[in-house]
Amino acid sequence: MKEFAGQLAVVAQSAGAAILALNGRALDAQLKEPGQLVTLADRLSHEIIGAELGRRFPGVPQILEEQENPEALPERYLTADELDGTAIYAAGFPDWGVTLALIEEGVPVAGVMHQPALATTVMAWRGGGTWLNGERVWLSPDVALPTSIAMLEMNRFLTIPHAAWVGRVAHQALAGVTQATAVGNTLSMLRGRACVYLNCRGAKVWDFAAAALAVAEAGGVVVAEHGGAIDWRRLPVGALLAANRRVADEVLALGGF
C-alpha cells in the first residue's frame, strides 16, 4: 500500500504542477451544473491523471470527477478529484488541491491529498499511518467541540434540516469555518487547527476517499453523515471526519433528525 500511495503522489504532483502553471486563472470557466464550476485546469488535470493512472494501474477502473461514472461502483477502483476546490482556484485562493485514492474490497487503502500552491502533500495507506510532507501526524484524542474550530461545508445541496444541523455545530464550536475544498478542510484537521469536518451533502467518493483514509490512519473517526459507515460502493456520499470519538458523538448528537 505504501508503494501505491507513492505512485498516487507522483500522479497528483504532476497534475498539480500543470494546474499551478495556469496561475489560478478561470480560463474557459463554465457551469457544468448549478453550483459546479469547471475550468481548463480541471480538464487538463483530468487528461494527466487519466493517462498516468492508466499507465501505472492498467485495468483498474477509474472513477474521476470530470467524466461520466456509474452510480454503483466496483469493489476495486481508482478515484480522483482532478481539482478539488475549482471555485476557489478560479478566484485566486491557494487552498485547492488534487486528491486520489485506491479503493479495494470497498474501502480506501491508499490515498493522497496534494496542495500545489501551499507545497503540501499528505499520503496515507492502510496500516501505515498518515504522513504530511514526510512527517507522521496524529489527531488529538483530547480535543472537544466547544474549545475548537469546526470545518463546515455549506452549499446549495443542503436540505433545511442539514443546514440547521451545520448551524448548531457552528454555535457549539469556537467558530465554524469552510474552505470550499475537502482537501483544505481535512488539512486543517490534520494540522490540529480544527477538530471536525462535516460535509452532509453534495460530495462524491472522490472528495472523501483520501481524506477519510488520512483521518482514520491519524487516529481519528470517520463516519457517514448518519453516523454509520461510509458506503464506498455508491457515488454520492456525506461524511463526518472527527479528531476523536468524543467530537464525533458531540456533532452527531446535534443532528436532531
C-alpha positions in Angstrom: 0.0 0.0 0.0 2.9 2.4 0.7 4.1 1.8 -2.9 0.6 2.5 -4.3 0.4 5.7 -2.2 3.8 6.8 -3.5 2.6 6.3 -7.1 -0.5 8.2 -6.5 1.6 11.1 -5.0 3.7 11.3 -8.2 0.5 11.5 -10.3 -1.1 14.1 -8.0 2.1 16.2 -8.0 2.3 16.0 -11.8 -1.2 17.2 -12.3 -0.8 19.8 -9.6 2.2 21.3 -11.3 0.3 21.7 -14.5 -2.6 23.4 -12.8 -0.4 25.7 -10.8 1.3 26.8 -14.0 -2.0 28.3 -15.2 -1.8 30.7 -12.2 -5.3 30.1 -10.9 -7.0 31.9 -13.8 -10.6 31.0 -14.5 -9.7 30.0 -18.1 -12.7 28.8 -20.1 -14.7 28.6 -16.9 -18.2 27.1 -17.3 -21.0 25.9 -15.0 -21.4 22.2 -15.8 -24.4 22.2 -13.4 -25.8 24.6 -10.8 -23.1 25.2 -8.2 -20.5 23.2 -10.1 -17.7 25.2 -12.0 -15.4 23.5 -14.4 -12.3 25.2 -16.0 -9.4 24.5 -18.3 -7.4 23.4 -15.3 -9.9 20.7 -14.4 -9.8 19.3 -17.9 -6.0 19.5 -18.1 -5.7 17.7 -14.8 -8.2 15.1 -15.9 -6.1 14.3 -19.0 -2.9 13.9 -17.0 -4.4 11.9 -14.2 -6.4 9.6 -16.5 -3.3 8.8 -18.6 -1.0 8.3 -15.6 -3.4 6.1 -13.7 -4.0 4.0 -16.8 -0.2 3.5 -17.3 0.6 2.8 -13.6 -2.6 0.8 -12.8 -3.6 -0.9 -16.0 -7.0 -2.5 -16.0 -8.2 -0.8 -12.7 -11.4 1.2 -13.3 -11.2 4.9 -12.9 -13.9 6.9 -11.2 -13.0 10.5 -11.8 -15.0 13.7 -11.3 -14.6 15.1 -14.8 -16.3 12.1 -16.6 -19.4 10.1 -16.6 -19.4 7.4 -13.9 -21.8 4.7 -12.8 -23.9 5.1 -9.6 -22.9 1.7 -8.4 -19.2 1.3 -8.1 -16.9 -1.8 -8.3 -15.1 -3.4 -5.3 -11.8 -2.1 -6.7 -11.2 1.2 -8.4 -9.2 4.4 -8.5 -10.8 7.7 -7.8 -9.7 11.3 -8.2 -10.9 14.8 -7.8 -8.7 16.4 -10.5 -9.1 19.8 -9.0 -10.7 19.9 -5.6 -11.9 23.5 -5.0 -12.4 24.7 -8.5 -14.3 27.8 -7.5 -11.6 29.0 -5.0 -8.9 28.1 -7.5 -10.6 30.3 -10.1 -11.0 33.1 -7.5 -7.3 33.0 -6.7 -7.4 31.3 -3.3 -4.5 28.9 -2.6 -6.3 26.1 -0.6 -7.3 24.0 -3.6 -5.8 20.6 -4.2 -5.6 17.3 -6.1 -6.8 14.1 -4.4 -6.5 10.5 -5.4 -7.3 7.2 -3.8 -7.3 3.4 -4.4 -10.3 1.5 -3.2 -10.0 -2.2 -2.6 -12.8 -4.5 -1.3 -15.0 -1.5 -0.9 -12.7 0.6 1.3 -9.9 3.2 0.7 -6.4 1.6 1.1 -4.1 4.2 -0.3 -4.6 7.9 -0.8 -3.0 11.3 -1.5 -4.0 14.9 -1.0 -1.8 17.5 -2.6 -1.9 21.3 -2.4 0.5 22.6 -5.0 0.2 26.3 -4.1 1.0 25.5 -0.5 3.6 22.9 -1.2 1.8 20.4 0.9 1.3 16.6 0.3 -0.5 14.2 2.5 0.0 10.4 2.0 -1.8 7.7 3.8 -2.1 3.9 3.4 -3.9 1.2 5.3 -1.9 0.2 8.3 0.9 2.6 7.5 -0.3 5.9 9.0 -0.7 9.4 7.7 2.2 11.5 6.6 2.2 15.3 6.0 5.3 16.3 4.0 7.1 13.3 5.2 6.2 13.7 8.9 3.7 11.3 10.6 0.7 13.1 12.0 -1.8 12.1 14.8 -5.1 13.7 15.7 -5.6 14.7 19.3 -7.7 12.3 21.5 -8.4 15.1 23.9 -9.8 18.0 21.8 -13.5 18.8 22.2 -16.0 20.7 20.1 -16.6 23.7 22.5 -12.9 24.5 22.6 -12.1 24.1 18.9 -12.9 25.1 15.3 -15.3 23.2 13.2 -14.9 22.9 9.4 -18.4 23.0 8.0 -19.4 22.7 4.3 -22.2 25.0 3.2 -23.6 24.5 -0.3 -26.7 24.6 -2.4 -27.3 20.9 -1.9 -28.1 21.1 1.8 -31.6 20.4 3.0 -33.1 22.8 5.5 -32.6 20.2 8.3 -28.9 19.7 7.3 -28.3 23.4 7.2 -29.8 23.7 10.7 -27.5 20.9 11.9 -24.5 22.8 10.5 -25.7 25.9 12.3 -26.0 24.1 15.6 -22.5 22.7 15.3 -21.1 26.2 14.5 -23.0 27.5 17.5 -21.3 24.9 19.8 -17.8 25.3 18.4 -15.5 28.3 18.9 -16.2 29.0 15.2 -17.5 27.4 12.1 -15.2 27.7 9.0 -15.4 26.4 5.4 -12.7 26.4 2.8 -14.9 25.0 0.0 -12.5 22.2 -0.6 -12.3 18.8 1.1 -8.5 18.8 0.9 -8.3 22.2 2.6 -10.8 21.3 5.3 -9.2 18.0 6.1 -5.7 19.5 6.2 -7.0 22.0 8.8 -7.8 18.9 10.9 -4.6 17.1 10.3 -2.6 20.2 11.3 -4.5 20.4 14.6 -6.3 23.6 13.7 -9.8 22.1 13.8 -11.5 19.2 15.5 -14.1 18.1 12.9 -15.1 18.3 9.2 -18.7 17.9 8.4 -20.0 17.7 4.8 -23.5 16.4 4.7 -24.5 16.5 1.0 -23.2 17.4 -2.4 -20.0 15.4 -2.3 -18.9 12.2 -4.1 -16.5 9.4 -3.3 -13.5 11.3 -4.9 -14.0 14.1 -2.4 -13.6 11.9 0.7 -11.7 8.7 -0.1 -8.2 10.0 0.5 -9.4 12.3 3.3 -11.2 9.6 5.2 -8.2 7.3 5.0 -5.9 10.0 6.2 -8.1 10.8 9.2 -8.6 7.2 10.1 -4.8 6.4 9.9 -4.1 9.5 12.0 -6.3 8.1 14.8 -9.5 9.9 14.0 -13.1 8.9 13.5 -14.7 8.5 10.0 -18.5 8.0 9.7 -21.2 8.9 7.2 -23.5 11.8 8.0 -26.0 9.5 9.6 -23.3 8.0 11.9 -22.8 4.7 10.2 -20.1 3.5 7.9 -19.5 5.3 4.6 -20.6 3.2 1.6 -17.7 3.5 -0.9 -19.7 1.4 -3.5 -22.1 4.3 -4.3 -21.1 7.6 -5.9 -22.7 10.3 -3.6 -21.5 10.4 0.0 -21.7 12.6 3.0 -19.1 12.4 5.7 -18.2 13.4 9.3 -14.5 13.3 9.9 -13.6 13.9 13.5 -10.4 14.1 15.6 -11.8 11.6 18.1 -14.9 9.7 19.1 -15.9 12.4 21.6 -16.1 15.1 18.9 -17.9 12.7 16.5 -20.6 12.0 19.2 -20.9 15.7 20.0 -21.6 16.5 16.4 -23.9 13.6 15.8 -26.0 14.5 18.9 -26.6 17.9 17.4 -28.2 16.4 14.2 -31.7 16.1 15.5 -33.2 14.2 12.6 
